[in-house]
Amino acid sequence: MSADSLVSLSQSIASVVERIAPSIVRVEARRRRGATGLVFGHDGHILTTSHAVEHEGHIQLGLADGRTVSAELVGRDPSTDLALLKTETSGLTPLTPTLLDDVKVGHLVLAVGRPGRTARATLGIVSAFGEGWRTHAGGRVDHYLETDADLPPGFSGGALVDAQGRFLGLLTAAFSRSAAVVIPGSTLTRVANGLVEHGGIRRGYLGVGAHPVRLPESQGETGLILLSVDPNGPAHRAGLLLGDVLVSLGGQSLHGVEDLLGYLGDEKVGTTVTAKVLRAGEARDVSITIGKRA
């Protein structure tokens, strides 16, 4: 690459950071190390990571123009590590998510955060890109996007942008110890809308603790053995007992706890479904009305 090409690339990167920086804020919660937040929409909403503002009632935002303003917590969704804040400050510049149709592994990307008074950036590539997935807590994320761009302290909640300056998603270090995972724009919009409407994301609840077990071939491949049953939960009311093996729920096979968490989504709350259960080797169908997780 020629010197002129390097200078052109350098100027392009600086221009992208300069354009994105007004939409990047610093999030200061009382008992947490500073994090980054993103201006999301024209009504004063700020998206950040859930772990950055856990149980916080007093939150300050450091804006691009140097001002410090107060914000309130609208709601959190720990299953996708997202939290929505609200400030009454006007004139903020929101980020517009882009579709990820043409994202490829190897594309250059920038991680932009505001861990202090000024915006900072690190350069990397898209190191992994794939289909939708479920987090360990059952949250649905529409694409798996990972970058090797370094996330210094305070970058969590920052923006990942491509070489054209398009906003790809919000950075979080909560789901991988070795890489930065990105929550894409489609997921951000869906979760933010749910938080505005309900103050949280509704999750179904059975009231069980479970662990995967292998089953005899005649009964299926795997199931979930119940290690605990909440005496006030839907599973107990349906007659499930410790040691029962949950094979399927609503016709969906359960190979791991993530399958159960994934099934218990917003639309399942209040519905009655059929569970296939093994008790002492005998298969039975049990009707369970799914509750709402507190």
Secondary structure, DSSP 8 states (H G I E B T S, - for coil): --HHHHHHHHHHHHHHHHHHGGGEEEEEETTS--EEEEE-SSSSEEEE-GGGSTT-S-EEEE-TTS-EEEEEEEEEETTTTEEEEE----------B---TT--TT-EEEEEE-SSSS-EEEEEEEEEEES-EE-TT--EES-EEEE-----TT-TT-EEEETT--EEEEEESSS-SSSEEEEEHHHHHHHHHHHHHHSB---EE--EEEEEEE--GGG-SEEEEEEEE-TTSHHHHTT--TT-EEEEETTEE-SSHHHHHHHS-GGGTT-EEEEEEEETTEEEEEEEE-EE--
